[in-house]
Amino acid sequence: MPAPGACFALACAFAFLFSCGAPRTEKGTGGGAPVVAHEPGGAVESAGTTEGGAVSFRVETVAGNLEVPWSIAFAPDGRMFFTERPGRVRVSEQGRLRPEPLATIEDIEASSESGLMGLTLHPRFDENRQLYLAYAYKQDGVRVRVVRFRETGTGLAERKLIIEGIPAAQYHAGTRLRFGPDGKLYVTTGDAARKELAQRLDSLAGKTLRLNDDGTVPPDNPFVNQTGARPEIWSLGHRNSQGLDFQPATGLMLQTEHGPSGFDGPGGGDEVNIVERGKNYGWPDIHHRETRAGLESPLLEYTPALAPASGAFYRGSAFPQFRGNFFFGNLRGECIIRVVLDGRRVVSQERLLEKQYGRIRDVAEGPDGTLYFSTSNRDGRGQPKLNDDRIIRLVPQSKTR
């Protein structure tokens, strides 16, 4: 297990080097859509090696001048959907961003960390065109709701409420959405800056929720028959999880979670957790590397804080060296962390693109196997650069030496 706070390469270190020279435009490769813009200098190459050899790729901007893109999802037809925190749902197709939003959510509360957040598509999206959004709204303070829509090609229709009344605040509002291998919808929630709620089974704050695709509760949820407990709860004791995905080989759920920020505990303590049915992940009773009987300590812990904001396993073929690896973007850490796993065991980890693009939020795999990530430099805590915020992708490139 890496030492606390370790974000250095353990076995597969890369030194990411940007090539010199005048800005140039290069064509996209592979089966994906062409890009809109390209990074000056373009080529990026890893100096280290993995089991599959050195990795060489280009960095390309696919959408720019955005406002805090929060969540990215790809449709089977190759379209890229993403949310902007002020309330816009955007679409990029064939490498071009539509100038007008697909939809703008009107009943939204967008302040500090809240707003339009999670986005996921139904596993049978090609049949039913169902799209799920999580966003903050005002009702006795700030709350979060999850809503399902049908995507029509030109807008969103057939609004259906999945769940609402999730405690939230300007800080620690969650909310990541993802369908699991079991076909159920998983929702991460923040503690709404009221840390005691994370341990209360009568509250949806600081939890992982598990729902059917229509918002009903699966009968095999762990607390369905417990008096006073919310039946939607899958796990508890979370501070603010914003990354969620399932390991391809095992189905294990991994989450990334923000640790305390000083006002609610000593700084640092960001986490990667294996999250399982009915388990308690300790917040606020334990944090950082603390242990206590009946409470789960993290698989990985980071001090100083990196502010992990996403999580995605790589399943594609464009980067065979990365297959099965877990990636997550970091806001304060301004990098992507790649974790190599053998089931539950951490083999190695490393920082990618450190300090190159500022605050990095979501990480997603495109339909052609390229890796996409979004910047979050216009969220009030970053320093926006030219064309920020952006969605950027890594495209494999053959070495020409």
BADOPA-132123 format. One record per residue (C-alpha): residue number from 1; x, y negated, z negated. Coordinates in nm, 3 decimals, decimal comma, padded with zeros to 5 digits, always signed. Layout:
<nodes>
<NUM <X Y Z>>
...
</nodes>
This chain:
<nodes>
<1 <+00,000 +00,000 +00,000>>
<2 <+00,141 -00,343 +00,084>>
<3 <+00,235 -00,570 -00,203>>
<4 <-00,025 -00,835 -00,302>>
<5 <-00,035 -01,121 -00,055>>
<6 <+00,166 -00,934 +00,205>>
<7 <+00,090 -01,052 +00,555>>
<8 <+00,421 -00,956 +00,707>>
<9 <+00,475 -00,669 +00,948>>
<10 <+00,540 -00,343 +00,773>>
<11 <+00,615 -00,113 +01,060>>
<12 <+00,514 -00,281 +01,386>>
<13 <+00,630 -00,641 +01,373>>
<14 <+00,566 -00,873 +01,667>>
<15 <+00,737 -01,204 +01,736>>
<16 <+00,491 -01,391 +01,956>>
<17 <+00,686 -01,619 +02,193>>
<18 <+00,526 -01,873 +02,424>>
<19 <+00,702 -01,901 +02,757>>
<20 <+00,856 -02,231 +02,862>>
<21 <+00,796 -02,432 +03,175>>
<22 <+00,536 -02,658 +03,329>>
<23 <+00,165 -02,588 +03,277>>
<24 <+00,026 -02,348 +03,532>>
<25 <-00,301 -02,177 +03,616>>
<26 <-00,313 -01,800 +03,646>>
<27 <-00,589 -01,572 +03,762>>
<28 <-00,770 -01,340 +03,524>>
<29 <-00,700 -00,971 +03,551>>
<30 <-00,891 -00,649 +03,493>>
<31 <-01,265 -00,605 +03,520>>
<32 <-01,369 -00,906 +03,312>>
<33 <-01,507 -01,240 +03,418>>
<34 <-01,263 -01,508 +03,539>>
<35 <-01,177 -01,775 +03,287>>
<36 <-01,257 -02,146 +03,297>>
<37 <-00,921 -02,280 +03,181>>
<38 <-00,576 -02,151 +03,100>>
<39 <-00,317 -02,228 +02,839>>
<40 <-00,016 -02,435 +02,942>>
<41 <+00,271 -02,194 +02,997>>
<42 <+00,026 -01,905 +02,994>>
<43 <+00,241 -01,602 +02,924>>
<44 <+00,284 -01,452 +02,577>>
<45 <+00,499 -01,155 +02,501>>
<46 <+00,562 -00,948 +02,191>>
<47 <+00,925 -00,884 +02,116>>
<48 <+00,854 -00,585 +01,895>>
<49 <+00,719 -00,244 +01,989>>
<50 <+00,436 -00,015 +01,883>>
<51 <+00,387 +00,354 +01,954>>
<52 <+00,274 +00,253 +02,303>>
<53 <+00,561 +00,012 +02,367>>
<54 <+00,585 -00,365 +02,385>>
<55 <+00,269 -00,568 +02,436>>
<56 <+00,260 -00,853 +02,688>>
<57 <-00,041 -01,073 +02,748>>
<58 <-00,165 -01,415 +02,856>>
<59 <-00,364 -01,660 +02,646>>
<60 <-00,662 -01,814 +02,827>>
<61 <-00,929 -02,058 +02,715>>
<62 <-01,272 -01,941 +02,830>>
<63 <-01,481 -02,222 +02,674>>
<64 <-01,384 -02,556 +02,524>>
<65 <-01,524 -02,871 +02,364>>
<66 <-01,743 -02,663 +02,134>>
<67 <-01,860 -02,737 +01,781>>
<68 <-01,769 -02,468 +01,528>>
<69 <-01,846 -02,151 +01,728>>
<70 <-01,931 -01,904 +01,454>>
<71 <-02,022 -01,565 +01,601>>
<72 <-01,958 -01,399 +01,940>>
<73 <-02,145 -01,104 +02,095>>
<74 <-02,129 -00,949 +02,441>>
<75 <-02,425 -00,812 +02,634>>
<76 <-02,393 -00,493 +02,841>>
<77 <-02,411 -00,706 +03,159>>
<78 <-02,095 -00,894 +03,053>>
<79 <-02,256 -01,216 +02,932>>
<80 <-02,104 -01,371 +02,624>>
<81 <-02,344 -01,508 +02,362>>
<82 <-02,221 -01,723 +02,076>>
<83 <-02,353 -01,954 +01,806>>
<84 <-02,243 -02,308 +01,723>>
<85 <-02,298 -02,397 +01,359>>
<86 <-02,514 -02,709 +01,424>>
<87 <-02,782 -02,477 +01,567>>
<88 <-02,704 -02,396 +01,930>>
<89 <-02,705 -02,052 +02,094>>
<90 <-02,477 -02,064 +02,400>>
<91 <-02,415 -01,832 +02,694>>
<92 <-02,113 -01,786 +02,920>>
<93 <-02,150 -01,574 +03,231>>
<94 <-01,902 -01,490 +03,504>>
<95 <-01,647 -01,705 +03,328>>
<96 <-01,863 -02,018 +03,321>>
<97 <-02,026 -02,175 +03,018>>
<98 <-02,383 -02,278 +03,084>>
<99 <-02,401 -02,655 +03,029>>
<100 <-02,724 -02,632 +02,832>>
<101 <-02,778 -02,410 +02,526>>
<102 <-02,990 -02,099 +02,565>>
<103 <-03,176 -02,223 +02,258>>
<104 <-03,143 -02,477 +01,977>>
<105 <-03,269 -02,369 +01,636>>
<106 <-03,472 -02,655 +01,492>>
<107 <-03,543 -02,548 +01,132>>
<108 <-03,177 -02,531 +01,042>>
<109 <-02,978 -02,677 +00,752>>
<110 <-02,626 -02,747 +00,874>>
<111 <-02,394 -02,890 +00,609>>
<112 <-02,044 -02,790 +00,505>>
<113 <-02,031 -02,408 +00,540>>
<114 <-02,400 -02,355 +00,616>>
<115 <-02,584 -02,374 +00,949>>
<116 <-02,630 -02,127 +01,234>>
<117 <-02,401 -01,836 +01,156>>
<118 <-02,439 -01,468 +01,236>>
<119 <-02,539 -01,329 +01,575>>
<120 <-02,577 -00,970 +01,688>>
<121 <-02,751 -00,788 +01,971>>
<122 <-02,974 -00,485 +01,930>>
<123 <-02,796 -00,157 +02,017>>
<124 <-03,052 -00,115 +02,297>>
<125 <-03,027 -00,474 +02,415>>
<126 <-03,021 -00,368 +02,780>>
<127 <-03,373 -00,228 +02,726>>
<128 <-03,539 -00,466 +02,480>>
<129 <-03,330 -00,790 +02,504>>
<130 <-03,351 -00,834 +02,124>>
<131 <-03,110 -01,079 +01,964>>
<132 <-03,068 -01,147 +01,590>>
<133 <-02,962 -01,475 +01,427>>
<134 <-02,881 -01,570 +01,068>>
<135 <-02,907 -01,934 +00,968>>
<136 <-02,951 -02,163 +00,668>>
<137 <-03,272 -02,358 +00,607>>
<138 <-03,412 -02,579 +00,331>>
<139 <-03,656 -02,433 +00,079>>
<140 <-03,604 -02,508 -00,289>>
<141 <-03,245 -02,584 -00,198>>
<142 <-03,063 -02,395 +00,075>>
<143 <-03,166 -02,044 +00,180>>
<144 <-03,070 -01,809 +00,464>>
<145 <-03,305 -01,619 +00,692>>
<146 <-03,247 -01,360 +00,963>>
<147 <-03,472 -01,385 +01,269>>
<148 <-03,511 -01,163 +01,574>>
<149 <-03,585 -01,303 +01,921>>
<150 <-03,628 -01,165 +02,270>>
<151 <-03,380 -01,317 +02,513>>
<152 <-03,554 -01,407 +02,839>>
<153 <-03,256 -01,520 +03,045>>
<154 <-03,351 -01,885 +03,007>>
<155 <-03,443 -01,900 +02,638>>
<156 <-03,549 -01,715 +02,324>>
<157 <-03,905 -01,592 +02,270>>
<158 <-04,113 -01,369 +02,041>>
<159 <-03,967 -01,492 +01,714>>
<160 <-03,993 -01,233 +01,436>>
<161 <-03,879 -01,290 +01,080>>
<162 <-03,657 -01,006 +00,955>>
<163 <-03,573 -01,138 +00,606>>
<164 <-03,562 -01,477 +00,437>>
<165 <-03,515 -01,636 +00,096>>
<166 <-03,152 -01,526 +00,071>>
<167 <-02,986 -01,764 -00,179>>
<168 <-02,733 -01,996 -00,017>>
<169 <-02,570 -02,335 -00,063>>
<170 <-02,337 -02,570 +00,117>>
<171 <-02,073 -02,313 +00,020>>
<172 <-02,077 -01,932 +00,021>>
<173 <-02,369 -01,894 +00,258>>
<174 <-02,250 -01,572 +00,429>>
<175 <-02,366 -01,443 +00,679>>
<176 <-02,237 -01,175 +00,917>>
<177 <-02,473 -00,942 +01,108>>
<178 <-02,382 -00,604 +01,256>>
<179 <-02,563 -00,285 +01,355>>
<180 <-02,405 +00,029 +01,213>>
<181 <-02,354 +00,373 +01,368>>
<182 <-02,678 +00,472 +01,193>>
<183 <-02,873 +00,214 +01,393>>
<184 <-02,943 +00,002 +01,083>>
<185 <-02,886 -00,372 +01,056>>
<186 <-02,627 -00,475 +00,797>>
<187 <-02,620 -00,830 +00,659>>
<188 <-02,352 -00,983 +00,435>>
<189 <-02,460 -01,258 +00,193>>
<190 <-02,266 -01,511 -00,013>>
<191 <-02,305 -01,575 -00,384>>
<192 <-02,441 -01,928 -00,315>>
<193 <-02,168 -02,067 -00,546>>
<194 <-02,352 -01,904 -00,837>>
<195 <-02,118 -01,616 -00,910>>
<196 <-02,341 -01,449 -01,167>>
<197 <-02,593 -01,366 -00,892>>
<198 <-02,351 -01,122 -00,726>>
<199 <-02,403 -00,872 -01,011>>
<200 <-02,782 -00,909 -01,033>>
<201 <-02,981 -00,645 -00,849>>
<202 <-03,288 -00,871 -00,850>>
<203 <-03,103 -01,120 -00,625>>
<204 <-02,997 -01,091 -00,262>>
<205 <-02,692 -01,315 -00,320>>
<206 <-02,342 -01,165 -00,308>>
<207 <-02,458 -00,843 -00,147>>
<208 <-02,455 -00,628 +00,164>>
<209 <-02,811 -00,567 +00,284>>
<210 <-02,930 -00,276 +00,500>>
<211 <-03,250 -00,299 +00,704>>
<212 <-03,433 -00,131 +00,986>>
<213 <-03,433 -00,325 +01,312>>
<214 <-03,782 -00,462 +01,234>>
<215 <-03,688 -00,581 +00,884>>
<216 <-03,842 -00,294 +00,691>>
<217 <-03,636 -00,117 +00,426>>
<218 <-03,485 +00,228 +00,496>>
<219 <-03,608 +00,475 +00,233>>
<220 <-03,254 +00,606 +00,171>>
<221 <-03,117 +00,270 +00,052>>
<222 <-02,948 +00,319 -00,288>>
<223 <-03,174 +00,100 -00,504>>
<224 <-03,513 +00,164 -00,344>>
<225 <-03,651 +00,341 -00,651>>
<226 <-03,481 +00,129 -00,918>>
<227 <-03,717 -00,097 -01,111>>
<228 <-03,633 -00,465 -01,074>>
<229 <-03,383 -00,412 -00,794>>
<230 <-03,419 -00,550 -00,443>>
<231 <-03,455 -00,246 -00,215>>
<232 <-03,266 -00,413 +00,071>>
<233 <-02,935 -00,397 -00,121>>
<234 <-02,664 -00,162 +00,007>>
<235 <-02,370 -00,288 -00,203>>
<236 <-02,314 -00,561 -00,463>>
<237 <-02,045 -00,769 -00,630>>
<238 <-01,937 -00,971 -00,325>>
<239 <-01,834 -01,337 -00,334>>
<240 <-01,863 -01,433 +00,033>>
<241 <-01,809 -01,164 +00,296>>
<242 <-01,794 -01,294 +00,652>>
<243 <-01,636 -01,003 +00,841>>
<244 <-01,796 -00,665 +00,904>>
<245 <-01,734 -00,372 +01,138>>
<246 <-01,728 +00,007 +01,139>>
<247 <-01,418 +00,220 +01,193>>
<248 <-01,470 +00,412 +01,518>>
<249 <-01,328 +00,748 +01,409>>
<250 <-01,488 +00,765 +01,063>>
<251 <-01,784 +00,526 +01,055>>
<252 <-01,639 +00,357 +00,745>>
<253 <-01,757 -00,001 +00,697>>
<254 <-01,480 -00,257 +00,649>>
<255 <-01,550 -00,609 +00,529>>
<256 <-01,338 -00,918 +00,481>>
<257 <-01,421 -01,141 +00,186>>
<258 <-01,320 -01,485 +00,061>>
<259 <-01,161 -01,491 -00,284>>
<260 <-01,204 -01,760 -00,553>>
<261 <-01,121 -02,121 -00,474>>
<262 <-01,018 -02,262 -00,812>>
<263 <-01,357 -02,383 -00,936>>
<264 <-01,476 -02,025 -00,985>>
<265 <-01,147 -01,844 -01,048>>
<266 <-00,775 -01,860 -00,971>>
<267 <-00,700 -01,929 -00,604>>
<268 <-00,627 -01,653 -00,357>>
<269 <-00,766 -01,305 -00,394>>
<270 <-00,902 -01,274 -00,039>>
<271 <-00,997 -00,915 +00,034>>
<272 <-01,045 -00,638 +00,284>>
<273 <-01,281 -00,375 +00,143>>
<274 <-01,413 -00,036 +00,246>>
<275 <-01,780 -00,087 +00,161>>
<276 <-01,994 +00,214 +00,077>>
<277 <-02,346 +00,293 -00,034>>
<278 <-02,443 +00,163 -00,378>>
<279 <-02,093 +00,059 -00,485>>
<280 <-02,005 -00,250 -00,688>>
<281 <-01,715 -00,461 -00,557>>
<282 <-01,665 -00,642 -00,882>>
<283 <-01,716 -01,013 -00,826>>
<284 <-01,699 -01,204 -01,056>>
<285 <-01,606 -00,946 -01,321>>
<286 <-01,286 -00,850 -01,139>>
<287 <-01,095 -01,022 -00,860>>
<288 <-00,751 -01,022 -00,698>>
<289 <-00,587 -00,684 -00,783>>
<290 <-00,774 -00,631 -01,109>>
<291 <-00,927 -00,293 -01,182>>
<292 <-01,210 -00,176 -01,405>>
<293 <-01,397 +00,152 -01,431>>
<294 <-01,705 +00,156 -01,211>>
<295 <-01,588 -00,139 -00,999>>
<296 <-01,412 -00,124 -00,662>>
<297 <-01,077 -00,294 -00,609>>
<298 <-00,986 -00,413 -00,256>>
<299 <-00,806 -00,211 +00,005>>
<300 <-00,600 -00,523 +00,083>>
<301 <-00,564 -00,847 -00,115>>
<302 <-00,412 -01,179 -00,007>>
<303 <-00,269 -01,449 -00,233>>
<304 <-00,222 -01,733 -00,140>>
<305 <-00,559 -01,752 +00,029>>
<306 <-00,598 -01,704 +00,404>>
<307 <-00,980 -01,749 +00,419>>
<308 <-01,074 -01,441 +00,629>>
<309 <-01,378 -01,522 +00,844>>
<310 <-01,445 -01,220 +01,065>>
<311 <-01,362 -00,856 +01,131>>
<312 <-01,359 -00,630 +01,436>>
<313 <-01,217 -00,290 +01,527>>
<314 <-01,059 -00,263 +01,869>>
<315 <-01,212 +00,015 +02,080>>
<316 <-01,099 -00,079 +02,432>>
<317 <-00,841 +00,040 +02,680>>
<318 <-00,684 -00,288 +02,794>>
<319 <-00,452 -00,277 +02,491>>
<320 <-00,406 +00,096 +02,420>>
<321 <-00,152 +00,014 +02,147>>
<322 <-00,427 -00,163 +01,951>>
<323 <-00,695 +00,106 +01,972>>
<324 <-00,851 +00,171 +01,631>>
<325 <-00,683 -00,134 +01,474>>
<326 <-00,878 -00,380 +01,259>>
<327 <-00,850 -00,751 +01,347>>
<328 <-00,975 -01,054 +01,156>>
<329 <-00,945 -01,429 +01,199>>
<330 <-00,828 -01,656 +00,918>>
<331 <-00,926 -02,018 +00,865>>
<332 <-00,677 -02,143 +00,610>>
<333 <-00,416 -01,891 +00,723>>
<334 <-00,447 -02,005 +01,087>>
<335 <-00,377 -01,662 +01,230>>
<336 <-00,526 -01,328 +01,329>>
<337 <-00,429 -01,035 +01,110>>
<338 <-00,400 -00,692 +01,268>>
<339 <-00,426 -00,393 +01,034>>
<340 <-00,320 -00,045 +01,144>>
<341 <-00,514 +00,222 +00,956>>
<342 <-00,508 +00,598 +00,922>>
<343 <-00,860 +00,654 +00,792>>
<344 <-00,861 +00,485 +00,451>>
<345 <-00,485 +00,439 +00,440>>
<346 <-00,314 +00,118 +00,547>>
<347 <-00,019 +00,198 +00,772>>
<348 <+00,092 -00,157 +00,851>>
<349 <-00,028 -00,510 +00,907>>
<350 <+00,096 -00,823 +01,079>>
<351 <+00,008 -01,183 +01,157>>
<352 <-00,063 -01,277 +01,518>>
<353 <-00,061 -01,623 +01,681>>
<354 <+00,024 -01,785 +01,349>>
<355 <-00,009 -02,167 +01,341>>
<356 <-00,069 -02,178 +01,718>>
<357 <-00,440 -02,264 +01,736>>
<358 <-00,537 -02,389 +01,391>>
<359 <-00,829 -02,237 +01,205>>
<360 <-00,942 -01,908 +01,360>>
<361 <-01,290 -01,776 +01,289>>
<362 <-01,445 -01,493 +01,490>>
<363 <-01,262 -01,211 +01,670>>
<364 <-01,443 -00,996 +01,926>>
<365 <-01,367 -00,743 +02,197>>
<366 <-01,486 -00,829 +02,547>>
<367 <-01,648 -00,571 +02,777>>
<368 <-01,321 -00,539 +02,972>>
<369 <-01,117 -00,476 +02,656>>
<370 <-00,967 -00,824 +02,630>>
<371 <-00,956 -00,980 +02,282>>
<372 <-01,152 -01,299 +02,219>>
<373 <-01,126 -01,537 +01,925>>
<374 <-01,276 -01,873 +01,833>>
<375 <-01,124 -02,178 +01,666>>
<376 <-01,294 -02,370 +01,387>>
<377 <-01,100 -02,694 +01,382>>
<378 <-01,410 -02,917 +01,391>>
<379 <-01,558 -02,776 +01,070>>
<380 <-01,441 -03,070 +00,858>>
<381 <-01,133 -02,892 +00,728>>
<382 <-00,917 -02,865 +01,038>>
<383 <-00,729 -03,095 +01,273>>
<384 <-00,896 -03,072 +01,615>>
<385 <-00,666 -03,039 +01,913>>
<386 <-00,734 -03,101 +02,281>>
<387 <-01,056 -02,924 +02,391>>
<388 <-01,136 -02,798 +02,039>>
<389 <-01,324 -02,609 +01,938>>
<390 <-01,251 -02,328 +02,180>>
<391 <-01,310 -01,964 +02,258>>
<392 <-00,987 -01,804 +02,376>>
<393 <-00,898 -01,460 +02,501>>
<394 <-00,585 -01,245 +02,523>>
<395 <-00,541 -01,076 +02,862>>
<396 <-00,286 -00,795 +02,914>>
<397 <-00,005 -00,876 +03,152>>
<398 <+00,248 -00,647 +03,313>>
<399 <+00,610 -00,728 +03,242>>
<400 <+00,796 -00,850 +03,548>>
<401 <+01,157 -00,822 +03,435>>
</nodes>
